[in-house]
Amino acid sequence: MYGLGILKGLGVTIRHFVNTYVEDVKLGARKATTGNSFQERQSVDSKGLYTVQYPEEKIAVPERFRFIPFLVTEDPDHPERPGQDWCTSCGICAKVCPPQCIWIVRGEDPVTKRPIPQPEAFFIDIDICMNCGFCAEFCPFDAIKMDHDYELADYDRTETHIFDKKALSKPFSYWMSIAPTTVYEEARDRGAWEHSDVVKELRKKGETPTPYTEPYQVAKMRFASGDTPAAAAVQEVATVAATGEDPETARLRRRKEALERKLALEAKANK
């Protein structure tokens, strides 16, 4: 009874010590051939201890890892809404934020001055943000997500740590690359890959949204096939890539053209 716990603890320590070198010997030969020894070493099947040579080596973060939020936008090559924000500037994220580090300026129509569902400006003070994830949990449009980029150290904390809309915006494909399981679950809940507002509009018109059961890349291009404005937009993206036009200029131009197509379709429907 006495000293048994100490012996058990020492046994665990010795076992970890031995397994550390056994695993290193096993992976020694594969390191030169496959180069994946570090990934294997930090997997759940690995035994013993290992040293991370940071920053050359980095431990893979889990999908549910939470760091500074970012805003989801459509991919630049999206047929109908290239680069368009998912955020509708509803302000729920700013209201539920515990440290109140989110500031939003809602956009307005330049002619009527009425508010439009699009943020004019969006700021997050990353020094105040506590990475709780409340903004992502409460967002009804899946427009704000928690990032995996934790290397944000800087010598200046006055301005560089206040991220604006440009610094916060990242395409939907990036969100899918870091959290594929969560992306699929959200698409399943929406019933389609598109933004929830797009899904509502399609159903009002009697059209079927892109099913989430299809792979995303296939689904994104499915409704852009054939002789349609969307297909022309896809061809235009390919043309821009070939001519080497400035990406930001091309994105704004495609966005303007997509808006013009939308207004033309609405005008045609109201006749």
VEXMAR-770475 format. One record per residue (C-alpha): residue in one letter; x, y, z. Coordinates in Angstrom, 2 decimals, m for minus. Each point is the difference from the previous one (the first is absolute). Layout:
VEXMAR-770475
node aa: A	x: X	y: Y	z: Z .
...
//
This chain:
VEXMAR-770475
node aa: M	x: 0.00	y: 0.00	z: 0.00 .
node aa: Y	x: 2.64	y: 2.50	z: 1.05 .
node aa: G	x: 2.12	y: 1.24	z: m2.90 .
node aa: L	x: m2.09	y: m1.85	z: m2.60 .
node aa: G	x: m1.19	y: 3.24	z: m1.60 .
node aa: I	x: 3.57	y: 1.28	z: m0.26 .
node aa: L	x: 1.08	y: m3.22	z: m1.71 .
node aa: K	x: m2.89	y: 0.22	z: m2.47 .
node aa: G	x: 0.89	y: 3.60	z: m0.80 .
node aa: L	x: 3.65	y: m0.89	z: m0.55 .
node aa: G	x: m1.12	y: m2.87	z: m2.24 .
node aa: V	x: m1.96	y: 2.42	z: m2.21 .
node aa: T	x: 3.00	y: 2.34	z: m0.19 .
node aa: I	x: 2.39	y: m2.82	z: m0.95 .
node aa: R	x: m2.47	y: m1.32	z: m2.58 .
node aa: H	x: m0.26	y: 3.43	z: m1.64 .
node aa: F	x: 3.79	y: 0.32	z: 0.05 .
node aa: V	x: 0.53	y: m3.36	z: m1.72 .
node aa: N	x: m2.83	y: 0.49	z: m2.50 .
node aa: T	x: 1.47	y: 3.36	z: m1.01 .
node aa: Y	x: 3.20	y: m1.57	z: m1.32 .
node aa: V	x: m1.76	y: m3.06	z: m1.40 .
node aa: E	x: m2.28	y: 2.23	z: m2.10 .
node aa: D	x: 2.95	y: 2.10	z: m1.14 .
node aa: V	x: 1.82	y: m3.13	z: m1.18 .
node aa: K	x: m3.10	y: m1.25	z: m1.84 .
node aa: L	x: m0.49	y: 3.32	z: m1.79 .
node aa: G	x: 3.70	y: 0.57	z: m0.70 .
node aa: A	x: 0.03	y: m1.97	z: m3.25 .
node aa: R	x: m3.32	y: 1.43	z: m1.21 .
node aa: K	x: 1.11	y: 3.58	z: 0.62 .
node aa: A	x: 2.48	y: m0.13	z: m2.86 .
node aa: T	x: m2.44	y: m1.70	z: m2.40 .
node aa: T	x: m3.44	y: 1.49	z: 0.72 .
node aa: G	x: 0.72	y: 3.23	z: 1.87 .
node aa: N	x: m3.21	y: m0.46	z: 2.02 .
node aa: S	x: 1.61	y: m1.09	z: 3.25 .
node aa: F	x: m1.10	y: 3.13	z: 1.86 .
node aa: Q	x: m3.64	y: m0.47	z: m1.04 .
node aa: E	x: 0.16	y: m3.63	z: 1.11 .
node aa: R	x: 1.73	y: 0.93	z: 3.23 .
node aa: Q	x: m2.75	y: 2.39	z: 1.08 .
node aa: S	x: m2.84	y: m2.31	z: m0.98 .
node aa: V	x: m2.25	y: m1.69	z: 2.56 .
node aa: D	x: 1.71	y: m3.35	z: m0.66 .
node aa: S	x: 3.43	y: 1.31	z: 0.98 .
node aa: K	x: 1.58	y: m0.93	z: 3.34 .
node aa: G	x: 2.52	y: 1.71	z: 2.20 .
node aa: L	x: 1.14	y: 3.62	z: m0.16 .
node aa: Y	x: 1.24	y: 2.11	z: m2.88 .
node aa: T	x: 1.53	y: 3.45	z: m0.47 .
node aa: V	x: m1.56	y: 2.59	z: m2.30 .
node aa: Q	x: 2.65	y: 2.04	z: m1.83 .
node aa: Y	x: m2.11	y: 3.14	z: m0.22 .
node aa: P	x: m0.33	y: 1.96	z: m2.28 .
node aa: E	x: 1.38	y: m2.50	z: m2.53 .
node aa: E	x: m2.47	y: m2.56	z: 1.36 .
node aa: K	x: m3.50	y: 0.81	z: 1.19 .
node aa: I	x: m2.54	y: m2.19	z: 1.74 .
node aa: A	x: m3.18	y: m0.40	z: m2.02 .
node aa: V	x: m2.91	y: 1.80	z: 1.63 .
node aa: P	x: m3.36	y: m1.78	z: 0.35 .
node aa: E	x: m2.90	y: 1.05	z: m2.18 .
node aa: R	x: m1.84	y: 1.56	z: 2.95 .
node aa: F	x: 3.00	y: 2.16	z: 0.90 .
node aa: R	x: m1.03	y: 3.61	z: 0.67 .
node aa: F	x: 2.01	y: 3.14	z: m0.62 .
node aa: I	x: m0.68	y: 3.46	z: m1.42 .
node aa: P	x: m3.28	y: 0.07	z: m2.02 .
node aa: F	x: m0.12	y: 0.63	z: m3.73 .
node aa: L	x: m2.77	y: 0.92	z: m2.43 .
node aa: V	x: m1.09	y: m2.50	z: m2.66 .
node aa: T	x: m0.30	y: 1.25	z: m3.58 .
node aa: E	x: m0.85	y: m1.76	z: m3.23 .
node aa: D	x: 2.94	y: m1.36	z: m1.98 .
node aa: P	x: 1.47	y: 2.40	z: m2.60 .
node aa: D	x: m0.99	y: m2.44	z: m2.75 .
node aa: H	x: m3.59	y: m0.42	z: 1.18 .
node aa: P	x: m2.28	y: 0.14	z: m3.08 .
node aa: E	x: m2.70	y: 2.26	z: 1.46 .
node aa: R	x: 1.40	y: 1.72	z: 3.12 .
node aa: P	x: 3.79	y: 0.33	z: m0.37 .
node aa: G	x: 1.53	y: 1.39	z: 3.17 .
node aa: Q	x: m3.36	y: 0.94	z: 1.51 .
node aa: D	x: m0.31	y: 0.12	z: 3.78 .
node aa: W	x: m2.07	y: m2.52	z: 1.90 .
node aa: C	x: m0.34	y: 2.55	z: 2.78 .
node aa: T	x: m3.25	y: 2.01	z: m0.03 .
node aa: S	x: 1.17	y: 2.45	z: 2.71 .
node aa: C	x: m2.84	y: m1.05	z: 2.30 .
node aa: G	x: 2.18	y: 0.83	z: 3.01 .
node aa: I	x: m0.75	y: m3.12	z: 2.04 .
node aa: C	x: 3.68	y: m0.90	z: 0.33 .
node aa: A	x: 0.80	y: 3.46	z: 1.42 .
node aa: K	x: m2.86	y: m0.27	z: 2.49 .
node aa: V	x: 0.97	y: m3.42	z: 1.38 .
node aa: C	x: 3.76	y: 0.70	z: 0.10 .
node aa: P	x: 0.98	y: m0.13	z: 3.72 .
node aa: P	x: 2.98	y: 2.42	z: m0.22 .
node aa: Q	x: m1.76	y: 2.19	z: m2.62 .
node aa: C	x: 2.88	y: m0.06	z: m2.48 .
node aa: I	x: m2.11	y: 0.00	z: m3.21 .
node aa: W	x: m1.06	y: 3.17	z: m1.81 .
node aa: I	x: m2.24	y: m0.04	z: m3.09 .
node aa: V	x: m1.08	y: 2.77	z: m2.35 .
node aa: R	x: m3.00	y: m1.06	z: m2.03 .
node aa: G	x: m0.01	y: 0.81	z: m3.70 .
node aa: E	x: m2.57	y: 2.25	z: m1.61 .
node aa: D	x: m1.33	y: 0.53	z: m3.49 .
node aa: P	x: 1.82	y: 2.99	z: m1.56 .
node aa: V	x: m3.23	y: 1.26	z: m1.59 .
node aa: T	x: m2.77	y: m0.70	z: 2.50 .
node aa: K	x: 2.27	y: 0.05	z: 3.08 .
node aa: R	x: m1.91	y: m3.01	z: 1.31 .
node aa: P	x: 1.99	y: m2.73	z: 1.80 .
node aa: I	x: 1.05	y: m3.01	z: m2.03 .
node aa: P	x: 0.93	y: m3.47	z: 1.33 .
node aa: Q	x: 3.72	y: 0.49	z: m0.47 .
node aa: P	x: 2.66	y: 1.37	z: 2.36 .
node aa: E	x: 1.61	y: 3.27	z: m1.02 .
node aa: A	x: 2.71	y: m0.50	z: 2.63 .
node aa: F	x: 0.82	y: m2.79	z: 2.45 .
node aa: F	x: 2.65	y: 0.18	z: 2.75 .
node aa: I	x: 1.24	y: m2.44	z: 2.64 .
node aa: D	x: 2.60	y: 0.90	z: 2.62 .
node aa: I	x: 1.94	y: m3.27	z: 0.27 .
node aa: D	x: 1.71	y: 1.12	z: 3.21 .
node aa: I	x: m3.40	y: 0.17	z: 1.72 .
node aa: C	x: m1.52	y: m3.07	z: m1.68 .
node aa: M	x: m0.10	y: m2.97	z: 2.39 .
node aa: N	x: m0.57	y: m2.61	z: m2.75 .
node aa: C	x: m3.19	y: m1.24	z: 1.67 .
node aa: G	x: m1.76	y: m0.66	z: m3.30 .
node aa: F	x: m3.32	y: 1.57	z: 1.03 .
node aa: C	x: m0.09	y: 2.07	z: m3.20 .
node aa: A	x: 0.26	y: m3.15	z: m2.14 .
node aa: E	x: m2.52	y: m1.89	z: 2.11 .
node aa: F	x: m2.67	y: 2.72	z: m0.15 .
node aa: C	x: 0.45	y: 1.09	z: m3.64 .
node aa: P	x: m3.21	y: m1.03	z: m1.82 .
node aa: F	x: 1.68	y: 0.17	z: m3.42 .
node aa: D	x: 3.19	y: m2.06	z: 0.68 .
node aa: A	x: 1.90	y: 3.12	z: m1.01 .
node aa: I	x: 2.59	y: 0.24	z: 2.78 .
node aa: K	x: 2.27	y: m2.90	z: 0.98 .
node aa: M	x: 2.92	y: m0.71	z: 2.30 .
node aa: D	x: 3.37	y: m0.14	z: m1.72 .
node aa: H	x: 2.97	y: m2.33	z: 0.56 .
node aa: D	x: 2.68	y: 2.63	z: m0.59 .
node aa: Y	x: 1.58	y: 0.59	z: 3.42 .
node aa: E	x: 3.26	y: 1.62	z: m1.16 .
node aa: L	x: m1.06	y: 3.64	z: 0.35 .
node aa: A	x: 2.77	y: 1.39	z: 2.20 .
node aa: D	x: 1.08	y: 3.53	z: m0.86 .
node aa: Y	x: 2.21	y: 2.79	z: 1.33 .
node aa: D	x: m2.77	y: 2.60	z: m0.42 .
node aa: R	x: m3.22	y: m0.38	z: 1.99 .
node aa: T	x: m1.55	y: 3.37	z: m0.82 .
node aa: E	x: m1.39	y: m0.52	z: m3.50 .
node aa: T	x: 1.21	y: m3.28	z: m1.47 .
node aa: H	x: m2.07	y: m2.04	z: 2.46 .
node aa: I	x: m3.26	y: 1.66	z: m1.00 .
node aa: F	x: m1.06	y: m2.08	z: m2.98 .
node aa: D	x: m2.23	y: 1.63	z: m2.59 .
node aa: K	x: m2.37	y: m1.62	z: m2.48 .
node aa: K	x: 2.75	y: m0.61	z: m2.55 .
node aa: A	x: 2.21	y: m1.79	z: 2.52 .
node aa: L	x: m2.92	y: m2.02	z: 1.40 .
node aa: S	x: m1.51	y: m1.17	z: m3.31 .
node aa: K	x: 0.92	y: m3.48	z: m1.23 .
node aa: P	x: m1.67	y: m2.11	z: m2.72 .
node aa: F	x: m2.35	y: m2.88	z: 0.65 .
node aa: S	x: 2.56	y: m2.44	z: m1.42 .
node aa: Y	x: 2.41	y: 0.98	z: 2.80 .
node aa: W	x: m2.64	y: m0.78	z: 2.62 .
node aa: M	x: m0.59	y: m3.36	z: m1.67 .
node aa: S	x: 3.73	y: m0.77	z: 0.03 .
node aa: I	x: 0.38	y: 0.47	z: 3.77 .
node aa: A	x: m3.38	y: m1.36	z: 1.15 .
node aa: P	x: m1.49	y: m2.36	z: m2.61 .
node aa: T	x: m2.18	y: m1.90	z: 2.48 .
node aa: T	x: m1.54	y: 3.17	z: 1.42 .
node aa: V	x: m0.57	y: 1.42	z: m3.49 .
node aa: Y	x: m1.90	y: m3.14	z: m1.01 .
node aa: E	x: m2.10	y: 0.07	z: 3.18 .
node aa: E	x: m0.94	y: 3.64	z: m0.59 .
node aa: A	x: m0.87	y: m0.67	z: m3.65 .
node aa: R	x: m2.14	y: m2.93	z: 1.13 .
node aa: D	x: m1.85	y: 2.25	z: 2.45 .
node aa: R	x: m0.57	y: 2.65	z: m2.70 .
node aa: G	x: m1.02	y: m2.70	z: m2.47 .
node aa: A	x: 2.45	y: 1.21	z: m2.66 .
node aa: W	x: 3.50	y: 1.33	z: m0.59 .
node aa: E	x: m1.16	y: 3.55	z: m0.72 .
node aa: H	x: m0.38	y: 2.83	z: 2.49 .
node aa: S	x: m3.28	y: m0.15	z: 1.93 .
node aa: D	x: m1.33	y: 3.14	z: m1.73 .
node aa: V	x: 0.73	y: m1.54	z: m3.41 .
node aa: V	x: m1.78	y: m3.19	z: 1.05 .
node aa: K	x: m3.09	y: 2.01	z: 0.98 .
node aa: E	x: m0.03	y: 1.90	z: m3.29 .
node aa: L	x: 0.35	y: m3.17	z: m2.04 .
node aa: R	x: m2.86	y: m1.68	z: 1.84 .
node aa: K	x: m2.21	y: 3.07	z: m0.46 .
node aa: K	x: 0.59	y: m0.27	z: m3.75 .
node aa: G	x: m0.80	y: m3.72	z: 0.10 .
node aa: E	x: 3.58	y: m0.95	z: m0.80 .
node aa: T	x: 2.00	y: m2.69	z: 1.76 .
node aa: P	x: 3.12	y: 1.04	z: 1.95 .
node aa: T	x: 3.24	y: m1.85	z: m0.60 .
node aa: P	x: m0.25	y: m3.19	z: 2.11 .
node aa: Y	x: 2.60	y: m0.42	z: 2.72 .
node aa: T	x: 0.31	y: m3.68	z: m0.93 .
node aa: E	x: 2.09	y: 0.98	z: m3.04 .
node aa: P	x: 3.72	y: 0.81	z: 0.39 .
node aa: Y	x: 0.42	y: 3.76	z: 0.42 .
node aa: Q	x: 2.08	y: 0.62	z: m3.13 .
node aa: V	x: m2.46	y: m1.99	z: m2.11 .
node aa: A	x: m2.97	y: 1.73	z: 1.59 .
node aa: K	x: 1.48	y: 3.46	z: m0.52 .
node aa: M	x: 0.39	y: m0.57	z: m3.72 .
node aa: R	x: m3.17	y: m2.02	z: m0.58 .
node aa: F	x: m2.33	y: 2.98	z: m0.31 .
node aa: A	x: 2.60	y: 1.85	z: m2.08 .
node aa: S	x: m0.06	y: m2.50	z: m2.86 .
node aa: G	x: m1.68	y: 0.68	z: m3.30 .
node aa: D	x: m0.98	y: 3.25	z: m1.73 .
node aa: T	x: m0.75	y: 2.11	z: 3.08 .
node aa: P	x: 1.32	y: 3.26	z: 1.48 .
node aa: A	x: 1.73	y: m2.06	z: 2.66 .
node aa: A	x: 1.81	y: m2.02	z: m2.64 .
node aa: A	x: 1.11	y: 3.23	z: m1.63 .
node aa: A	x: 1.32	y: 1.18	z: 3.36 .
node aa: V	x: 2.02	y: m3.19	z: 0.38 .
node aa: Q	x: 1.46	y: 0.48	z: m3.47 .
node aa: E	x: 0.83	y: 3.58	z: 0.94 .
node aa: V	x: 1.91	y: m1.21	z: 3.06 .
node aa: A	x: 2.09	y: m2.24	z: m2.23 .
node aa: T	x: 0.61	y: 2.91	z: m2.38 .
node aa: V	x: 1.15	y: 2.26	z: 2.84 .
node aa: A	x: 2.41	y: m2.67	z: 1.20 .
node aa: A	x: 1.47	y: m0.24	z: m3.48 .
node aa: T	x: 0.37	y: 3.78	z: m0.50 .
node aa: G	x: 1.58	y: 0.60	z: 3.41 .
node aa: E	x: m2.43	y: 2.73	z: 1.12 .
node aa: D	x: 0.44	y: 1.30	z: 3.54 .
node aa: P	x: m1.95	y: m2.41	z: 2.30 .
node aa: E	x: m1.64	y: 2.76	z: 2.06 .
node aa: T	x: m1.07	y: 1.93	z: m3.10 .
node aa: A	x: m1.32	y: m3.17	z: m1.60 .
node aa: R	x: m1.90	y: m0.92	z: 3.17 .
node aa: L	x: m1.70	y: 3.42	z: 0.20 .
node aa: R	x: m0.85	y: m0.08	z: m3.69 .
node aa: R	x: m1.51	y: m3.49	z: 0.21 .
node aa: R	x: m1.92	y: 1.04	z: 3.10 .
node aa: K	x: m1.43	y: 3.03	z: m1.82 .
node aa: E	x: m0.94	y: m2.13	z: m3.01 .
node aa: A	x: m1.67	y: m2.59	z: 2.24 .
node aa: L	x: m2.03	y: 2.79	z: 1.64 .
node aa: E	x: m1.01	y: 1.33	z: m3.40 .
node aa: R	x: m1.15	y: m3.47	z: m1.06 .
node aa: K	x: m2.00	y: m0.32	z: 3.20 .
node aa: L	x: m1.69	y: 3.38	z: m0.52 .
node aa: A	x: m0.75	y: m0.89	z: m3.61 .
node aa: L	x: m1.63	y: m3.27	z: 1.05 .
node aa: E	x: m2.05	y: 1.78	z: 2.66 .
node aa: A	x: m1.13	y: 2.62	z: m2.51 .
node aa: K	x: m0.96	y: m2.73	z: m2.46 .
node aa: A	x: m1.97	y: m1.84	z: 2.69 .
node aa: N	x: m1.92	y: 3.17	z: 0.99 .
node aa: K	x: m1.19	y: 0.68	z: m3.57 .
//
